[in-house]
Amino acid sequence: MSDETVKFSVLCSMFQAMVRAKSPVMKRKHFRTFLDHVYRTREYFSAIRLVLPALDRERGTYGLKESTLATCLIDALGMSRESPDADRLINWRKGGARVGANVGNFALVAFE
């Protein structure tokens, strides 16, 4: 596999294995295995960017806060901005009688 063909599912599997691992030694082992199997050319820079995006000084941030991302998702999914789902997405931080247990967690509200 080259840097351009790394499957998202492979990356997710590596992260899940690291979460399940208890010791730092096992976490490093999972990451090393991922690097050795996926990045055979030893060009690890793109992998490090994925794992530690806050430390990437070469690229700026995308500037997508939750409210902008909510609007983008609503448009991409073709939802009406007046729909209950769009309203929940836009007001993801607000509680109330009609909201789920995931209030305050944008990713989980978007997933619902």
C-alpha positions as CSV (number, residue, x, y, z in Angstrom):
1,M,0.0,0.0,0.0
2,S,1.2,3.5,-0.7
3,D,0.5,6.7,1.2
4,E,-2.3,7.5,-1.3
5,T,-4.2,4.2,-0.9
6,V,-4.4,3.8,2.9
7,K,-7.9,2.7,3.7
8,F,-9.8,4.6,6.3
9,S,-10.9,1.3,7.8
10,V,-7.3,0.3,8.3
11,L,-6.6,3.5,10.2
12,C,-9.7,3.1,12.3
13,S,-8.7,-0.5,13.2
14,M,-5.3,0.7,14.3
15,F,-6.8,3.4,16.5
16,Q,-9.3,0.9,18.0
17,A,-6.4,-1.5,18.8
18,M,-4.6,1.4,20.5
19,V,-7.6,2.3,22.5
20,R,-8.0,-1.3,23.7
21,A,-4.3,-1.6,24.6
22,K,-3.6,-0.8,28.2
23,S,0.1,-0.2,28.3
24,P,2.1,2.4,26.3
25,V,4.3,-0.4,25.0
26,M,1.4,-2.2,23.4
27,K,0.1,1.1,21.9
28,R,3.5,1.8,20.4
29,K,3.5,-1.8,19.1
30,H,0.2,-1.3,17.3
31,F,1.3,2.0,15.8
32,R,4.7,0.5,14.7
33,T,2.8,-2.5,13.1
34,F,0.5,0.0,11.2
35,L,3.5,2.0,10.0
36,D,5.5,-1.1,8.9
37,H,2.6,-2.7,7.0
38,V,1.0,0.4,5.4
39,Y,4.0,2.7,4.9
40,R,6.6,0.4,3.3
41,T,8.5,3.2,1.8
42,R,9.2,4.6,5.2
43,E,7.5,7.9,4.4
44,Y,5.8,8.3,7.7
45,F,5.1,12.0,7.6
46,S,1.5,11.7,6.3
47,A,0.7,9.1,9.0
48,I,2.0,11.4,11.7
49,R,-0.1,14.2,10.3
50,L,-3.2,11.9,10.7
51,V,-2.4,10.9,14.2
52,L,-1.2,14.3,15.5
53,P,-2.9,17.0,13.4
54,A,-2.5,19.7,16.1
55,L,1.3,19.5,15.7
56,D,1.2,19.9,11.9
57,R,2.7,23.4,11.4
58,E,2.9,23.1,7.6
59,R,-0.8,23.3,7.0
60,G,-3.3,25.6,8.5
61,T,-6.5,24.6,10.2
62,Y,-9.6,24.1,8.0
63,G,-11.5,26.7,10.0
64,L,-14.6,24.4,10.3
65,K,-16.2,25.0,13.7
66,E,-19.2,22.9,14.6
67,S,-21.8,25.5,13.4
68,T,-20.1,25.7,9.9
69,L,-19.8,22.0,9.7
70,A,-23.5,21.6,10.7
71,T,-24.5,23.9,7.9
72,C,-22.2,22.0,5.4
73,L,-23.8,18.7,6.5
74,I,-27.3,20.0,6.1
75,D,-26.6,21.2,2.6
76,A,-24.7,18.1,1.6
77,L,-27.5,15.8,2.8
78,G,-30.2,18.0,1.1
79,M,-32.0,18.6,4.4
80,S,-34.4,21.5,4.9
81,R,-32.9,24.0,7.3
82,E,-36.3,24.1,9.1
83,S,-36.4,20.3,9.6
84,P,-36.2,18.9,13.2
85,D,-32.9,17.1,12.3
86,A,-31.3,20.2,10.9
87,D,-32.4,22.1,14.0
88,R,-30.9,19.5,16.3
89,L,-27.6,19.7,14.3
90,I,-27.5,23.4,14.4
91,N,-28.4,23.5,18.1
92,W,-26.2,20.6,19.1
93,R,-25.2,22.1,22.5
94,K,-28.7,23.0,23.7
95,G,-30.7,20.6,25.8
96,G,-34.4,20.4,25.9
97,A,-37.3,18.0,26.0
98,R,-36.9,16.7,22.5
99,V,-33.1,16.1,22.5
100,G,-31.3,12.8,23.0
101,A,-28.6,11.8,25.5
102,N,-25.9,13.1,23.1
103,V,-26.4,16.8,23.7
104,G,-23.1,18.6,23.7
105,N,-21.3,16.1,21.6
106,F,-21.4,17.3,18.0
107,A,-20.1,14.0,16.5
108,L,-22.8,11.9,18.2
109,V,-25.6,14.4,17.4
110,A,-24.5,14.3,13.8
111,F,-24.4,10.5,13.8
112,E,-28.0,10.3,15.1
